[in-house]
Amino acid sequence: MPDPPNVEEVLRASEARLHEAQAVGRMGDWELDRDSGAMSWSPQLFRLFERPSSQGIPDLNEALGYYSLESVELTRAAFWEAIDTGARLELEQTVHLPSGAERFHATTIVPVKNHRGRVYKLYGTTQDITERKLAEQELRRKTFEIEDLYQNAPCGYYSLDADGMIIRINETLLRWLGHDRDEIVGRMRAFELFSPASRALFGQVFRTFKKTGLLRNMDIELLRRDGSSLPVLLSSTAIFDAQGNFVASRTVLSDNSDRKQLELERAAHAARLAELSRHMVDVQENERRKFAAELHDHTSPNLAALQLTLTNLARALPAPVLAELEPLLDDAQALLLDTITGIRDVCTNLRPATLDYAGLIPAVQDYAQQFRQRTGIAVHLDTTHFTMQLPSNVQSLLFRITQEALTNCAKHARATNIRIQLENSDSLLCMEVADDGVGFDPHHLGESGTAPGLGLITMKERAEFAGGAFELKSAPDAGTAIRVSFDLQAGEFRRQPRPARNQVVEHSISAGRV
């Protein structure tokens, strides 16, 4: 039979295992005699306090010297409480080691009583919890940072439940609104945060949001406690449970005041630019009108007098001399007629008098007839659905665009027919000039080897300066069409009368007929 185990060996093995476990757990145990104050320490405890075993076991006062002042008071109070009450206690302590390092310990105090129930000894364990303590401190620090970021971010945050009730809100949004937290959380629904104009919109969007779970950059207005409004951009994401039911929202609101102010300023600048542009066009038209009038008034009488003089001169010459000079006189008459025609064309291009005393339609008719005579291209004017009186500046604009479009057609289109259509409804005025020419690809405008399209640029700028829209449609072998449109509910059109009478249904400008 094997020898029975030696009790001392078993005890030593058990102690060895205990010391090993304490070393792994960075833990030691101790005892304190109540009456004598003597202490006992396990070997691991010496390592925890960086105390050489050669210095021996410290008494209570010396042991307490390792702790911070706050921990000394806490430890003394815990020892006395355990002695007085016999209750098991746990506490955490801050330790300053001889190496200068700061460590954190967790100590458990277990009172030991005699047969009369008197606590005569304290037994305990002390464990190094520095790593856990530092991790907890770092977690608290990060938690504080996250909470601080949430509460004091430069944007507002809130969360809603499925009923739209506000269940969380940050300090930034509370400051914007001028409310206290207890006035809002659990008491107000989100729509109450918004101005009356924005509430209906939010209600519609929130119903959709609970299904889609996503909302980006919604332009909306907050209503402050003092009654003022604050424009914001709102973005939200939803939280759904495992069954896909809406649980809550996470919403961020960005102050949109600066952007709104910039938009207002930009709109004001754009309006000012448009006004200056219209004024510039008016000034240009007035100068054209003045120059055309002066050119006509100063040259027409002289040219007419010169023509009469040549006629009288021919009649006064003797027959033999007239026969000799007649070719020269005919050349002079022809040159004079060509000059008169040229000056008339120049005056028409500068500012046709018909535009001022008869209006747009007759002016376009006259110009189209001259255009046909010069180019041989037939022009058809359709005003079937045109029933309004135009402001003078718009008449000038449409005439200039027509003029430029016909000139472009003569230069590039190789067309045989051009159709000009002018029409209006209650809300829109449109003019379209279309030809049956060779057309082109608009995407290639401005590319190397292509014409720069300055005429198109000029027409577009004229239309947009006056507050209109310009469209171009063209394709190779499919002709070209330009379209200019105006919103009749905007600007000065609202002040213009709209006679019910129908103007000329259709005008066909062809050889010998207007």
C-alpha positions as CSV (number, residue, x, y, z in Angstrom):
1,M,0.0,0.0,0.0
2,P,1.3,3.5,-0.8
3,D,2.4,5.6,2.2
4,P,-0.3,8.0,3.5
5,P,0.3,11.6,2.5
6,N,2.4,13.7,4.7
7,V,0.2,16.5,6.2
8,E,3.0,19.0,6.1
9,E,3.7,18.3,2.5
10,V,0.0,18.7,1.6
11,L,-0.1,22.0,3.6
12,R,3.0,23.3,1.8
13,A,1.6,22.3,-1.6
14,S,-1.7,24.1,-0.7
15,E,0.2,27.2,0.4
16,A,2.3,27.1,-2.8
17,R,-0.9,27.0,-4.9
18,L,-2.3,29.9,-2.9
19,H,0.8,32.0,-3.4
20,E,0.8,31.2,-7.1
21,A,-2.9,32.2,-7.4
22,Q,-2.2,35.4,-5.5
23,A,0.7,36.3,-7.7
24,V,-1.4,35.8,-10.8
25,G,-4.2,37.8,-9.4
26,R,-1.8,40.4,-7.9
27,M,-3.4,39.8,-4.6
28,G,-2.1,39.3,-1.0
29,D,-3.7,38.5,2.3
30,W,-3.1,39.9,5.8
31,E,-4.2,39.7,9.4
32,L,-4.5,42.3,12.1
33,D,-4.7,41.5,15.8
34,R,-7.1,43.9,17.5
35,D,-5.4,44.0,20.9
36,S,-1.7,44.0,19.9
37,G,-1.9,45.8,16.6
38,A,0.4,43.1,15.1
39,M,0.0,42.3,11.5
40,S,0.9,39.4,9.2
41,W,1.5,39.7,5.5
42,S,1.6,37.1,2.7
43,P,4.6,37.2,0.4
44,Q,2.6,38.7,-2.4
45,L,1.6,41.7,-0.3
46,F,5.3,42.6,0.0
47,R,5.5,42.7,-3.8
48,L,2.3,44.8,-4.1
49,F,3.8,47.4,-1.7
50,E,7.4,47.1,-3.1
51,R,8.5,46.3,0.4
52,P,11.6,44.2,0.8
53,S,11.0,41.1,3.0
54,S,14.1,42.0,4.8
55,Q,12.3,45.0,6.4
56,G,9.9,42.7,8.0
57,I,6.1,43.0,8.4
58,P,5.0,46.6,9.2
59,D,2.7,47.5,12.0
60,L,-0.7,49.1,11.2
61,N,0.6,52.7,11.3
62,E,3.6,51.9,9.0
63,A,1.3,50.0,6.6
64,L,-1.0,53.0,6.5
65,G,2.0,55.2,5.5
66,Y,1.8,53.7,2.0
67,Y,-1.7,55.2,1.4
68,S,-2.8,58.7,0.3
69,L,-4.1,60.9,3.1
70,E,-7.7,60.3,1.9
71,S,-7.2,56.6,1.8
72,V,-5.6,56.5,5.3
73,E,-8.7,58.1,6.8
74,L,-11.0,55.8,4.8
75,T,-9.0,52.7,5.9
76,R,-8.9,53.6,9.6
77,A,-12.7,54.3,9.5
78,A,-13.3,50.9,7.8
79,F,-11.2,49.0,10.3
80,W,-13.1,50.5,13.3
81,E,-16.4,49.9,11.6
82,A,-15.6,46.3,11.0
83,I,-14.5,45.9,14.7
84,D,-17.5,47.7,16.0
85,T,-20.2,46.1,13.8
86,G,-18.6,42.8,12.8
87,A,-19.6,43.5,9.2
88,R,-17.6,42.5,6.2
89,L,-16.4,45.6,4.3
90,E,-14.8,46.4,1.0
91,L,-13.0,49.6,0.0
92,E,-10.7,51.0,-2.7
93,Q,-7.4,52.8,-1.8
94,T,-4.8,54.9,-3.5
95,V,-1.2,53.8,-2.8
96,H,2.0,55.7,-3.3
97,L,4.8,53.2,-3.7
98,P,8.5,53.7,-2.8
99,S,9.3,53.9,-6.6
100,G,7.0,56.9,-6.9
101,A,4.4,55.0,-8.8
102,E,0.7,55.5,-7.9
103,R,-1.3,52.3,-7.7
104,F,-4.9,51.4,-6.8
105,H,-5.8,48.6,-4.3
106,A,-9.1,46.9,-3.5
107,T,-9.2,45.7,0.1
108,T,-11.7,43.3,1.7
109,I,-12.0,43.3,5.5
110,V,-13.4,40.2,7.2
111,P,-13.9,40.4,11.0
112,V,-13.1,37.2,13.1
113,K,-15.0,36.7,16.3
114,N,-14.3,34.6,19.4
115,H,-16.8,32.3,21.1
116,R,-18.2,35.3,23.0
117,G,-18.9,37.2,19.7
118,R,-16.2,39.7,20.2
119,V,-14.1,40.7,17.2
120,Y,-10.6,39.9,18.1
121,K,-8.9,39.8,14.7
122,L,-9.4,41.3,11.2
123,Y,-8.5,39.2,8.2
124,G,-8.4,40.6,4.7
125,T,-7.2,40.5,1.1
126,T,-5.7,43.3,-0.9
127,Q,-5.6,43.2,-4.7
128,D,-3.9,45.5,-7.1
129,I,-6.7,46.9,-9.4
130,T,-4.7,49.6,-11.1
131,E,-5.3,48.4,-14.6
132,R,-9.1,48.1,-14.0
133,K,-9.1,51.5,-12.3
134,L,-7.3,53.2,-15.1
135,A,-9.6,51.6,-17.6
136,E,-12.6,52.8,-15.6
137,Q,-11.1,56.3,-15.5
138,E,-10.5,56.3,-19.2
139,L,-14.0,55.0,-19.8
140,R,-15.4,57.8,-17.6
141,R,-13.2,60.4,-19.4
142,K,-14.4,59.2,-22.8
143,T,-18.0,59.0,-21.6
144,F,-17.7,62.6,-20.3
145,E,-16.2,63.7,-23.6
146,I,-19.0,62.1,-25.6
147,E,-21.6,63.6,-23.3
148,D,-20.0,67.0,-23.5
149,L,-19.8,66.7,-27.3
150,Y,-23.4,65.8,-27.4
151,Q,-24.6,68.5,-25.0
152,N,-22.4,71.4,-26.2
153,A,-21.8,70.6,-29.9
154,P,-22.1,73.5,-32.4
155,C,-25.4,71.9,-33.6
156,G,-28.6,70.9,-32.0
157,Y,-29.6,67.2,-31.2
158,Y,-32.8,65.6,-30.2
159,S,-34.4,62.1,-30.2
160,L,-38.1,61.3,-30.7
161,D,-40.2,58.3,-29.9
162,A,-42.7,56.8,-32.3
163,D,-45.3,59.4,-31.3
164,G,-43.0,62.3,-32.0
165,M,-42.4,63.0,-28.3
166,I,-39.0,64.5,-27.5
167,I,-37.2,62.0,-25.3
168,R,-33.7,63.5,-25.4
169,I,-32.3,67.0,-26.3
170,N,-28.9,68.6,-26.0
171,E,-27.9,71.9,-24.3
172,T,-27.1,73.6,-27.6
173,L,-30.7,73.2,-28.9
174,L,-32.1,74.3,-25.5
175,R,-30.0,77.5,-25.7
176,W,-31.3,78.1,-29.2
177,L,-34.9,77.6,-28.1
178,G,-34.6,79.4,-24.8
179,H,-36.3,76.5,-23.0
180,D,-35.4,74.4,-19.9
181,R,-34.9,70.7,-20.3
182,D,-37.8,69.8,-18.0
183,E,-40.1,72.0,-20.1
184,I,-39.4,69.8,-23.2
185,V,-38.3,66.3,-22.5
186,G,-41.3,64.0,-22.2
187,R,-43.6,67.0,-22.4
188,M,-43.4,68.4,-25.9
189,R,-43.7,66.8,-29.4
190,A,-41.3,67.8,-32.1
191,F,-43.7,69.7,-34.2
192,E,-44.2,72.2,-31.3
193,L,-40.5,73.2,-31.7
194,F,-41.2,74.6,-35.2
195,S,-42.8,77.8,-36.6
196,P,-46.4,77.5,-37.7
197,A,-45.4,77.6,-41.4
198,S,-43.1,74.5,-40.8
199,R,-45.3,72.4,-38.6
200,A,-47.5,71.0,-41.3
201,L,-44.4,70.2,-43.4
202,F,-42.8,68.4,-40.5
203,G,-45.9,66.3,-39.8
204,Q,-45.9,65.1,-43.4
205,V,-42.2,64.4,-43.4
206,F,-42.2,62.6,-40.0
207,R,-44.8,60.1,-41.2
208,T,-42.7,59.2,-44.2
209,F,-39.5,59.2,-42.2
210,K,-40.8,56.5,-39.8
211,K,-41.0,54.2,-42.8
212,T,-37.8,55.2,-44.7
213,G,-35.6,55.9,-41.7
214,L,-33.7,58.6,-43.4
215,L,-34.0,62.4,-43.8
216,R,-31.4,64.7,-45.2
217,N,-31.0,68.5,-45.1
218,M,-34.7,69.5,-44.6
219,D,-35.0,73.3,-44.6
220,I,-37.2,74.2,-41.7
221,E,-37.7,77.0,-39.0
222,L,-37.5,76.6,-35.2
223,L,-39.7,78.7,-33.0
224,R,-37.9,80.2,-30.1
225,R,-39.5,80.9,-26.7
226,D,-39.5,84.6,-27.4
227,G,-41.5,84.1,-30.6
228,S,-38.6,84.6,-33.0
229,S,-37.7,82.0,-35.6
230,L,-34.4,80.3,-36.5
231,P,-33.8,78.7,-39.9
232,V,-32.1,75.3,-39.6
233,L,-31.2,72.3,-41.7
234,L,-32.6,69.1,-40.2
235,S,-31.2,65.6,-40.8
236,S,-32.4,62.4,-39.1
237,T,-31.8,58.6,-38.9
238,A,-34.2,56.2,-37.4
239,I,-33.7,53.3,-34.9
240,F,-35.7,50.2,-35.7
241,D,-36.2,47.1,-33.5
242,A,-35.7,43.5,-34.7
243,Q,-39.2,43.4,-36.2
244,G,-38.6,46.6,-38.2
245,N,-40.7,48.8,-35.9
246,F,-39.7,52.4,-35.4
247,V,-38.3,52.9,-31.9
248,A,-36.6,56.4,-31.9
249,S,-35.0,59.0,-34.0
250,R,-31.5,60.6,-33.9
251,T,-31.8,64.1,-35.3
252,V,-29.2,66.9,-35.9
253,L,-30.1,70.5,-36.6
254,S,-27.6,73.0,-38.0
255,D,-28.0,76.7,-37.7
256,N,-28.9,77.9,-41.2
257,S,-29.0,81.7,-40.5
258,D,-25.8,82.6,-42.2
259,R,-26.7,80.7,-45.4
260,K,-30.2,82.2,-45.4
261,Q,-28.7,85.6,-45.0
262,L,-26.2,85.0,-47.8
263,E,-29.1,83.7,-50.0
264,L,-31.0,86.9,-49.3
265,E,-28.0,89.0,-50.1
266,R,-27.3,87.0,-53.3
267,A,-30.9,87.4,-54.3
268,A,-30.7,91.2,-53.7
269,H,-27.5,91.4,-55.7
270,A,-29.0,89.4,-58.5
271,A,-32.1,91.6,-58.5
272,R,-29.8,94.7,-58.6
273,L,-27.8,93.2,-61.4
274,A,-30.9,92.4,-63.3
275,E,-32.2,95.9,-62.8
276,L,-28.8,97.4,-63.9
277,S,-28.8,95.1,-66.9
278,R,-32.4,96.1,-67.9
279,H,-31.3,99.7,-67.4
280,M,-28.3,99.2,-69.6
281,V,-30.4,97.6,-72.4
282,D,-32.9,100.6,-72.1
283,V,-30.0,103.1,-72.4
284,Q,-28.6,101.2,-75.3
285,E,-32.0,101.1,-77.1
286,N,-32.5,104.9,-76.4
287,E,-29.1,105.6,-77.8
288,R,-29.9,103.5,-80.9
289,R,-33.2,105.3,-81.3
290,K,-31.5,108.7,-81.0
291,F,-28.7,107.8,-83.4
292,A,-31.0,106.3,-85.9
293,A,-33.2,109.4,-85.8
294,E,-30.3,111.8,-86.1
295,L,-28.9,109.7,-89.0
296,H,-32.2,109.8,-90.8
297,D,-33.0,113.4,-90.1
298,H,-29.5,114.7,-91.2
299,T,-29.1,112.5,-94.2
300,S,-32.5,112.0,-95.7
301,P,-33.2,115.7,-96.6
302,N,-29.8,116.1,-98.1
303,L,-30.0,112.9,-100.1
304,A,-33.5,113.7,-101.3
305,A,-32.3,117.2,-102.4
306,L,-29.3,115.6,-104.1
307,Q,-31.5,113.2,-106.0
308,L,-33.8,116.2,-107.1
309,T,-30.7,118.2,-108.1
310,L,-29.5,115.4,-110.3
311,T,-32.9,115.1,-111.9
312,N,-33.1,118.8,-112.6
313,L,-29.5,118.8,-113.9
314,A,-30.4,116.0,-116.4
315,R,-33.4,118.0,-117.6
316,A,-31.4,121.2,-118.0
317,L,-28.7,119.7,-120.2
318,P,-28.8,120.1,-123.9
319,A,-29.7,116.9,-125.7
320,P,-26.2,116.3,-127.1
321,V,-24.6,116.9,-123.7
322,L,-27.2,114.8,-121.9
323,A,-26.6,111.9,-124.3
324,E,-22.9,112.1,-123.5
325,L,-23.3,112.4,-119.7
326,E,-26.3,110.2,-119.3
327,P,-24.3,107.1,-118.3
328,L,-22.5,109.1,-115.6
329,L,-25.8,110.5,-114.3
330,D,-27.4,107.1,-114.2
331,D,-24.4,105.8,-112.2
332,A,-24.8,108.7,-109.8
333,Q,-28.5,108.1,-109.4
334,A,-27.9,104.4,-108.8
335,L,-25.2,105.1,-106.2
336,L,-27.5,107.6,-104.6
337,L,-30.4,105.1,-104.4
338,D,-28.1,102.5,-103.0
339,T,-26.9,104.9,-100.3
340,I,-30.5,105.8,-99.4
341,T,-31.3,102.1,-99.1
342,G,-28.2,101.4,-97.1
343,I,-29.0,104.2,-94.6
344,R,-32.5,103.0,-94.3
345,D,-31.2,99.5,-93.5
346,V,-28.8,100.9,-91.0
347,C,-31.6,102.9,-89.3
348,T,-33.8,99.8,-89.2
349,N,-31.0,97.7,-87.6
350,L,-30.3,100.4,-85.1
351,R,-33.9,101.0,-84.1
352,P,-36.8,100.6,-86.5
353,A,-39.2,103.5,-86.2
354,T,-42.1,101.0,-86.6
355,L,-41.2,99.4,-83.2
356,D,-41.9,102.7,-81.5
357,Y,-45.0,103.9,-83.2
358,A,-46.6,100.5,-84.1
359,G,-45.2,97.9,-81.8
360,L,-43.4,94.5,-82.0
361,I,-45.5,92.7,-84.6
362,P,-45.4,95.3,-87.4
363,A,-41.6,95.9,-86.6
364,V,-40.9,92.2,-87.0
365,Q,-43.0,92.1,-90.2
366,D,-41.0,95.0,-91.7
367,Y,-37.7,93.5,-90.7
368,A,-38.7,90.1,-92.0
369,Q,-39.7,91.5,-95.4
370,Q,-36.3,93.3,-95.7
371,F,-34.6,90.1,-94.6
372,R,-36.4,88.1,-97.3
373,Q,-35.4,90.6,-99.9
374,R,-31.7,90.4,-98.9
375,T,-31.5,86.6,-98.4
376,G,-34.4,85.0,-100.3
377,I,-35.3,83.1,-97.1
378,A,-39.1,83.0,-96.4
379,V,-40.2,84.1,-92.9
380,H,-43.6,83.1,-91.4
381,L,-44.9,84.9,-88.4
382,D,-47.6,83.2,-86.2
383,T,-49.4,85.2,-83.5
384,T,-52.5,83.0,-83.3
385,H,-52.3,82.6,-79.6
386,F,-50.8,86.0,-78.7
387,T,-53.3,88.3,-76.9
388,M,-51.4,90.7,-74.7
389,Q,-49.7,94.0,-74.7
390,L,-46.0,93.9,-74.0
391,P,-43.9,96.4,-72.0
392,S,-41.7,98.5,-74.3
393,N,-38.5,97.0,-73.0
394,V,-39.7,93.4,-73.6
395,Q,-40.8,94.4,-77.2
396,S,-37.3,95.8,-77.8
397,L,-35.7,92.6,-76.3
398,L,-37.8,90.2,-78.5
399,F,-37.1,92.3,-81.6
400,R,-33.4,92.2,-80.9
401,I,-33.4,88.4,-80.3
402,T,-35.5,88.0,-83.6
403,Q,-33.0,90.1,-85.4
404,E,-30.0,88.1,-84.1
405,A,-31.7,84.8,-84.8
406,L,-32.4,85.7,-88.4
407,T,-28.9,87.0,-88.8
408,N,-27.5,83.7,-87.4
409,C,-29.8,81.8,-89.8
410,A,-28.6,83.7,-92.8
411,K,-24.9,83.1,-91.9
412,H,-24.9,79.5,-90.9
413,A,-28.2,77.6,-91.4
414,R,-28.6,77.4,-95.2
415,A,-32.3,77.3,-94.5
416,T,-35.2,78.1,-96.9
417,N,-37.9,78.8,-94.3
418,I,-38.0,80.4,-90.9
419,R,-41.0,80.3,-88.5
420,I,-41.4,82.9,-85.8
421,Q,-44.1,82.0,-83.2
422,L,-45.3,84.3,-80.5
423,E,-47.8,83.1,-77.9
424,N,-49.0,83.6,-74.3
425,S,-51.1,82.0,-71.6
426,D,-52.2,83.4,-68.3
427,S,-48.8,82.6,-66.8
428,L,-46.3,82.4,-69.6
429,L,-45.1,84.4,-72.6
430,C,-43.1,82.5,-75.3
431,M,-41.3,83.3,-78.5
432,E,-39.8,80.7,-80.7
433,V,-37.7,81.1,-83.9
434,A,-37.1,77.9,-85.8
435,D,-35.5,77.2,-89.2
436,D,-35.3,74.2,-91.5
437,G,-31.6,74.5,-92.0
438,V,-28.6,72.1,-91.6
439,G,-28.6,72.4,-87.7
440,F,-25.7,71.4,-85.5
441,D,-24.8,69.6,-82.3
442,P,-25.1,72.2,-79.4
443,H,-22.7,70.1,-77.3
444,H,-19.8,71.0,-79.7
445,L,-20.3,74.7,-79.3
446,G,-17.0,76.4,-78.2
447,E,-14.9,73.4,-79.1
448,S,-11.7,73.9,-81.2
449,G,-12.5,74.2,-84.9
450,T,-16.1,75.3,-84.3
451,A,-17.7,78.7,-84.4
452,P,-17.9,80.4,-81.0
453,G,-21.6,81.0,-81.1
454,L,-21.5,84.6,-80.0
455,G,-24.9,85.3,-81.5
456,L,-26.4,82.5,-79.3
457,I,-24.6,83.9,-76.3
458,T,-25.9,87.4,-76.9
459,M,-29.5,86.1,-77.3
460,K,-29.2,84.1,-74.1
461,E,-27.7,87.0,-72.1
462,R,-30.4,89.4,-73.4
463,A,-33.2,87.0,-72.3
464,E,-31.7,86.3,-68.9
465,F,-30.9,89.9,-68.2
466,A,-34.6,90.7,-68.6
467,G,-35.6,87.9,-66.3
468,G,-36.5,85.3,-69.0
469,A,-35.3,81.8,-69.9
470,F,-33.5,80.8,-73.0
471,E,-33.6,77.4,-74.7
472,L,-31.7,76.1,-77.7
473,K,-32.7,72.9,-79.7
474,S,-30.7,71.7,-82.7
475,A,-29.4,68.6,-84.3
476,P,-27.4,67.9,-87.5
477,D,-29.8,68.0,-90.5
478,A,-32.8,68.8,-88.2
479,G,-32.8,72.6,-88.1
480,T,-32.4,74.9,-85.2
481,A,-34.9,76.4,-82.8
482,I,-34.4,79.0,-80.1
483,R,-37.1,79.6,-77.4
484,V,-37.4,82.6,-75.1
485,S,-40.0,82.5,-72.2
486,F,-41.1,84.8,-69.4
487,D,-43.1,84.2,-66.2
488,L,-46.0,86.6,-66.5
489,Q,-46.7,86.4,-62.7
490,A,-43.3,88.0,-62.0
491,G,-41.9,91.5,-62.2
492,E,-43.4,94.2,-64.3
493,F,-45.7,91.9,-66.3
494,R,-48.1,91.9,-63.4
495,R,-48.7,95.6,-64.0
496,Q,-49.4,95.3,-67.7
497,P,-52.9,95.3,-69.2
498,R,-53.9,92.2,-71.2
499,P,-56.5,93.2,-73.9
500,A,-58.9,90.4,-74.9
501,R,-58.7,91.1,-78.5
502,N,-56.9,88.8,-80.8
503,Q,-54.1,90.2,-82.9
504,V,-53.3,89.1,-86.4
505,V,-53.7,85.4,-86.7
506,E,-50.9,84.6,-89.1
507,H,-48.6,86.7,-91.2
508,S,-46.7,85.1,-94.1
509,I,-43.8,87.3,-95.3
510,S,-43.1,86.2,-98.8
511,A,-42.4,87.8,-102.2
512,G,-44.5,90.9,-102.6
513,R,-46.8,90.3,-99.6
514,V,-46.6,91.2,-95.9
